[in-house]
């Protein structure tokens, strides 16, 4: 996951279930950010294959505007 904070892609989670929730705090109220995600398949705790394409999601801060 890359939340455009200058750290590049960082580890988010290893999960075998659909509908994973990202616990990263949302941006400040009244602001937005673009978060980028990519994934790779794991087999016996080893990465297999190539990284997926990057998926970008725009997220907004919750609160009074």
C-alpha positions as CSV (number, residue, x, y, z in Angstrom):
1,X,0.0,0.0,0.0
2,X,1.3,3.5,-0.9
3,X,-0.7,6.3,0.8
4,X,1.5,9.0,-0.9
5,X,3.3,9.9,2.3
6,X,6.8,9.7,0.9
7,X,7.4,6.1,2.1
8,X,6.5,4.4,-1.2
9,X,4.8,1.0,-1.0
10,X,4.7,-0.5,2.5
11,X,3.4,-3.9,3.8
12,X,-0.3,-3.9,4.6
13,X,-1.5,-7.4,5.4
14,X,-1.3,-11.1,4.4
15,X,-4.9,-12.2,4.0
16,X,-6.7,-15.1,2.4
17,X,-10.2,-13.7,2.8
18,X,-12.1,-11.2,0.6
19,X,-13.2,-7.8,1.8
20,X,-10.1,-6.8,3.7
21,X,-10.4,-3.5,5.6
22,X,-7.4,-1.1,5.5
23,X,-6.7,0.2,9.1
24,X,-4.7,3.2,7.8
25,X,-6.1,6.5,9.3
26,X,-8.0,8.6,6.9
27,X,-6.8,12.0,5.8
28,X,-7.7,15.1,7.9
29,X,-11.3,16.3,7.6
30,X,-11.9,18.3,4.4
31,X,-8.9,16.8,2.6
32,X,-8.4,13.8,0.3
33,X,-5.6,11.6,-0.8
34,X,-4.9,8.9,-3.4
35,X,-3.9,5.5,-2.0
36,X,-2.4,2.9,-4.3
37,X,-2.6,-0.9,-3.8
38,X,-0.9,-3.9,-5.4
39,X,-0.9,-7.6,-4.5
40,X,1.0,-10.7,-5.1
41,X,0.0,-14.4,-4.6
42,X,1.6,-16.4,-1.8
43,X,2.0,-20.2,-1.7
44,X,3.5,-21.8,1.4
45,X,4.4,-18.3,2.7
46,X,6.5,-17.5,-0.4
47,X,5.7,-14.9,-3.1
48,X,4.7,-16.5,-6.4
49,X,4.4,-14.8,-9.8
50,X,4.4,-11.1,-10.5
51,X,2.9,-8.1,-8.7
52,X,-0.6,-7.1,-9.8
53,X,-1.3,-3.8,-11.6
54,X,-1.6,-0.9,-9.2
55,X,-5.2,0.1,-8.2
56,X,-5.7,3.7,-7.1
57,X,-8.4,4.7,-4.6
58,X,-9.3,8.3,-3.6
59,X,-10.1,8.6,0.1
60,X,-11.4,11.6,1.9
61,X,-11.2,12.7,5.5
62,X,-14.4,12.4,7.6
63,X,-15.7,15.3,9.7
64,X,-17.2,18.7,9.6
65,X,-16.5,20.7,6.5
